Amino acid sequence: MRDDSTVPSDARFETRAIHVGQDYRSETGAVIPPIYMTSTFETGNPGSFDYTRSGSPNFRNLQTTLASLENAKHCTIFASGVSAITAIAFGLKSGDTIVSEQNIYGCTYRLFERVLRKFGVNIQYVNLADPANYDQVAALKPALLWLESPTNPLLKVLDIQALSDVGHSVGASVVVDNTFASSLLQQPLDLGADLSLLSTTKYTNGHSDALGGAVCSNTDEWQEKMIFAQKALGLQPSPFDTWLTSRGVKTEALRMERHNANTLEIAKRLEAHPRVKSVRYPFLPSHPQYELAKKQMTGGSGMMLADFGHTQEGALAFIRRLHLFTQAESLGGIESLICHPATMTHASVPKEVREAAGITDGLIRFSVGIEHVEDLWADIEKALAGS
């Protein structure tokens, strides 16, 4: 029976996404491994499974797939992206310092500020898109250097390789939240990071029907920490959600190609539109880190930011005029979504902190889906005409 060892070592992303992580098909020869909906395993089984909180065939399959796609030695999966963030933070102790990019996911900020600070962890926020601030990282000597690239929602692109060098020079472990880029478009470990974090809810699964998270690494030490956190904190996903994600990841390359193409086309058209104040997309030449984005990413992804010069009320009114872009949090699904960060994903961030980072009341975040681009553009034009 075929297993992962039969996949050519030089197989490309699209092939590995389909053929790596297909074990435990048993004597049935099932082309797609089944869902193992069991909480408990008989002692002494060949896979050494005992209790699903500690692992299952579905977990191992997805972990094997994602490790391959992220060019990692190890991968541990979790119940959500926030669970994956929690697992990493669980390894810190009182007195440790995190240096974080100042623009991060709202739930990451909430975890840092309302949970970790209570336990004596110090968090410092720095604009890491500006190399002039790298000295601050070295001076603070953090235990963790926390990066997102592109960031949520401002789509700042950070120099992962340069920042990894800075972090490692002072003994920090470097974490990159790779959710916005996806495993197809960016491999943080190849750029020097110690950990690549994914909310697999987003582009990995891609169908908005299952929560999940993953942490990929190349060191046995970090892998042991992640397995311990998964088990000790009960951060494991369900076998069903894991199976859905294993199904979704098989089409990640196809989906990302359409996300990239649709978003770049809409970004170009919006940038030329007289009613648009500004557009930010990593693969637009006007993006401040365009050259860096082209260097460390193979596509711009499906996230786009626009400012139409509206007040908060005007921005929300524009959103309500859309029909094909559903107002919702999350991102990375096949369907197009639209979000007002100030009142949605980053509502937990104090207004003065949001605005200092650049998240103003007029900003609108698009997660562009894989619908026909002309239908999406017609929807946007109608909404703009009603302004």
Residue pairs with C-beta under 8 A, 6 or more apart in sequence:
1 25
1 29
2 22
3 22
3 23
4 19
4 20
4 21
4 22
4 23
4 64
7 15
7 16
7 19
7 20
8 15
11 19
11 20
13 69
13 183
13 184
13 253
14 253
14 254
16 65
16 68
16 69
17 65
17 69
17 249
17 250
17 251
17 252
17 253
18 250
20 64
20 65
20 68
20 69
21 60
21 61
21 62
21 63
21 64
21 65
21 66
21 68
21 246
22 32
22 33
22 61
23 33
23 57
23 60
23 61
23 64
24 33
24 36
24 47
24 57
24 60
24 61
25 31
25 33
25 34
32 247
33 57
33 58
33 61
33 243
33 246
34 243
35 58
35 239
35 240
35 243
36 52
36 56
36 57
36 58
36 239
37 239
37 240
38 52
38 56
38 239
39 51
39 52
40 50
40 51
40 52
41 47
41 49
41 50
41 51
41 52
43 50
47 57
47 60
49 55
49 56
49 57
52 236
52 239
53 230
53 231
53 234
53 236
54 230
54 231
54 236
55 236
56 239
56 242
58 239
58 242
58 243
58 246
59 77
59 236
59 237
59 239
59 242
61 242
61 246
62 75
62 77
62 214
62 242
62 245
62 246
62 249
63 74
63 75
63 76
63 77
63 214
64 75
65 246
65 249
66 72
66 75
66 77
66 183
66 198
66 200
66 204
66 214
66 216
66 249
67 73
67 74
67 75
67 216
69 183
69 184
69 249
69 252
70 178
70 183
70 187
70 188
70 189
70 196
70 198
70 216
71 187
71 189
71 190
72 189
72 196
72 216
72 217
72 218
73 217
73 218
73 219
73 223
74 216
74 217
74 218
74 219
74 220
74 222
74 223
74 226
75 214
75 215
75 216
75 217
76 87
76 214
76 215
76 223
76 226
76 227
76 230
77 200
77 212
77 213
77 214
77 230
77 236
77 237
77 242
77 245
78 84
78 86
78 87
78 212
78 213
78 214
78 215
78 230
78 235
78 236
78 237
79 211
79 212
79 213
79 235
79 236
79 237
79 238
79 241
80 199
80 201
80 211
80 212
80 213
80 237
81 105
81 107
81 179
81 197
81 198
81 199
81 200
81 201
81 202
81 211
81 212
81 213
82 107
82 108
82 111
82 199
82 213
83 213
83 235
84 197
84 198
84 199
84 213
84 214
84 215
84 235
85 107
85 108
85 111
85 177
85 197
85 213
86 111
86 229
86 233
86 235
87 215
87 225
87 226
87 229
87 230
87 233
87 235
88 144
88 175
88 195
88 197
88 215
88 226
88 229
89 111
89 112
89 115
89 116
89 121
90 225
90 229
90 232
90 233
91 225
91 229
92 98
92 116
92 119
92 121
92 143
92 144
93 120
93 121
94 119
94 120
94 121
95 120
95 121
95 122
96 121
96 122
96 142
96 143
96 144
97 121
97 122
97 123
97 124
97 140
97 141
97 142
97 143
97 144
98 112
98 116
98 121
98 122
98 123
98 124
98 142
98 143
98 144
98 145
98 146
99 124
99 125
99 126
99 136
99 137
99 140
99 142
99 144
99 145
99 146
99 172
100 108
100 112
100 123
100 124
100 125
100 126
100 145
100 146
100 147
101 125
101 126
101 127
101 128
101 129
101 146
101 147
101 148
101 151
101 156
101 158
102 125
102 126
102 127
102 128
102 356
102 357
103 148
103 151
103 152
103 153
103 154
103 156
103 357
103 358
103 359
104 146
104 148
104 151
104 152
104 177
105 148
105 152
105 177
105 179
105 345
106 152
106 341
106 345
106 346
106 347
106 348
106 349
107 348
108 146
108 177
109 346
109 348
109 349
109 353
110 348
110 349
112 121
112 123
113 123
116 123
117 123
124 136
124 140
124 142
125 357
126 133
126 136
126 137
127 133
128 134
128 137
128 147
128 158
128 163
129 156
129 157
129 158
129 288
129 289
131 159
131 162
134 162
134 163
134 166
137 145
137 163
137 166
137 167
137 170
137 172
138 166
138 169
138 170
141 170
141 171
141 172
142 167
142 170
142 172
143 172
143 173
144 172
144 173
144 174
144 175
145 163
145 164
145 166
145 167
145 172
145 173
145 174
145 175
146 175
146 177
147 158
147 160
147 163
147 174
147 175
147 176
147 177
147 193
148 158
148 176
148 177
148 179
148 180
149 156
149 157
149 158
149 160
149 176
149 177
149 178
149 180
149 181
149 186
149 188
149 296
150 156
150 157
150 180
150 181
150 282
150 293
150 301
150 303
151 158
151 180
152 177
152 179
152 180
152 345
153 303
153 305
153 339
153 341
153 345
153 346
153 359
153 363
153 365
154 280
154 305
154 357
154 358
154 359
155 180
155 280
155 281
155 282
155 287
155 303
155 304
155 305
156 288
156 289
157 282
157 287
157 289
157 292
157 293
157 296
157 297
158 289
159 292
159 296
160 174
160 176
160 188
160 191
160 192
160 193
160 296
161 191
161 192
161 296
163 174
164 174
164 191
164 192
164 193
164 194
165 192
167 173
167 174
168 174
168 192
173 194
173 195
173 222
174 192
174 193
174 194
174 195
175 193
175 194
175 195
175 197
176 188
176 191
176 193
176 195
176 196
176 197
177 197
177 198
177 199
178 186
178 188
178 196
178 197
178 198
179 197
179 198
179 199
179 202
179 203
179 332
180 202
180 301
180 303
180 331
181 297
181 301
182 202
182 203
182 204
182 252
182 256
182 301
182 332
183 198
183 203
183 204
183 252
184 203
184 252
184 253
184 256
184 298
184 299
185 256
185 260
185 297
185 298
185 299
185 300
185 301
186 296
186 297
186 298
187 196
188 195
188 196
189 196
189 216
189 217
189 218
191 296
194 217
194 218
194 219
194 222
195 215
195 216
195 217
195 222
196 215
196 216
196 217
197 213
197 214
197 215
197 216
198 204
198 213
198 214
198 215
198 216
199 212
199 213
200 210
200 212
200 213
200 214
200 245
200 249
201 208
201 210
201 211
201 212
201 213
201 330
201 332
202 330
202 331
202 332
202 333
203 252
203 255
203 256
203 259
203 301
203 302
203 332
204 212
204 214
204 245
204 248
204 249
204 252
204 332
205 212
205 244
205 245
205 248
205 249
205 332
206 248
206 249
206 251
206 252
206 255
206 332
206 333
206 334
207 244
207 248
207 333
207 334
208 330
208 333
208 334
208 335
209 244
210 240
210 241
210 244
210 245
210 248
211 237
211 241
212 237
212 241
212 242
212 245
213 237
215 222
215 226
217 223
217 226
229 235
230 236
237 245
255 334
255 370
256 299
256 301
256 302
257 299
258 370
259 301
259 302
259 368
259 369
259 370
260 283
260 299
260 300
260 301
260 302
261 373
262 302
262 368
262 369
262 370
262 371
262 373
262 376
263 281
263 300
263 301
263 302
263 303
263 304
263 366
263 368
264 281
264 283
264 284
264 300
265 373
265 377
266 304
266 366
266 368
266 373
266 376
266 377
266 380
267 279
267 281
267 283
267 284
267 300
267 304
268 284
269 377
270 276
270 279
270 304
270 306
270 380
271 279
271 284
271 286
273 384
275 308
275 309
275 384
275 387
276 306
276 307
276 308
276 309
276 384
277 307
277 308
277 309
277 362
278 306
278 307
279 286
279 304
279 305
279 306
279 307
280 287
280 304
280 305
280 306
281 287
281 300
281 303
281 304
281 305
282 289
282 290
282 293
282 297
282 300
282 301
283 290
283 293
283 294
283 297
283 299
283 300
284 290
284 300
287 293
293 300
302 331
302 332
302 367
302 368
302 369
303 331
303 365
303 366
303 367
303 368
304 365
304 366
304 368
305 363
305 364
305 365
305 366
306 363
306 364
306 366
307 360
307 362
307 363
307 364
308 314
308 315
308 318
308 362
308 364
308 384
308 387
309 362
310 317
310 318
310 362
310 387
311 361
311 362
312 340
312 342
312 343
312 361
312 362
314 362
314 387
315 340
315 361
315 362
315 363
315 364
316 340
316 343
317 387
318 364
318 383
318 384
318 386
318 387
319 325
319 327
319 338
319 340
319 364
320 327
321 382
321 383
321 386
322 338
322 379
322 380
322 383
323 379
324 336
324 371
324 375
324 376
324 379
325 336
325 337
325 338
325 366
325 376
325 379
325 380
326 335
326 336
326 337
326 338
327 337
327 338
327 339
327 340
328 337
328 338
328 339
329 337
329 339
329 344
329 345
330 337
330 367
331 337
331 339
331 365
331 367
332 367
333 367
333 369
334 369
334 370
335 369
335 371
336 366
336 367
336 368
336 369
336 371
336 376
337 366
337 367
337 369
338 364
338 365
338 366
338 367
339 345
339 364
339 365
339 366
339 367
340 363
340 364
340 365
341 354
341 359
341 363
341 365
342 351
342 354
342 359
342 360
342 361
342 363
345 365
346 354
346 359
349 357
349 359
354 360
368 376
369 376
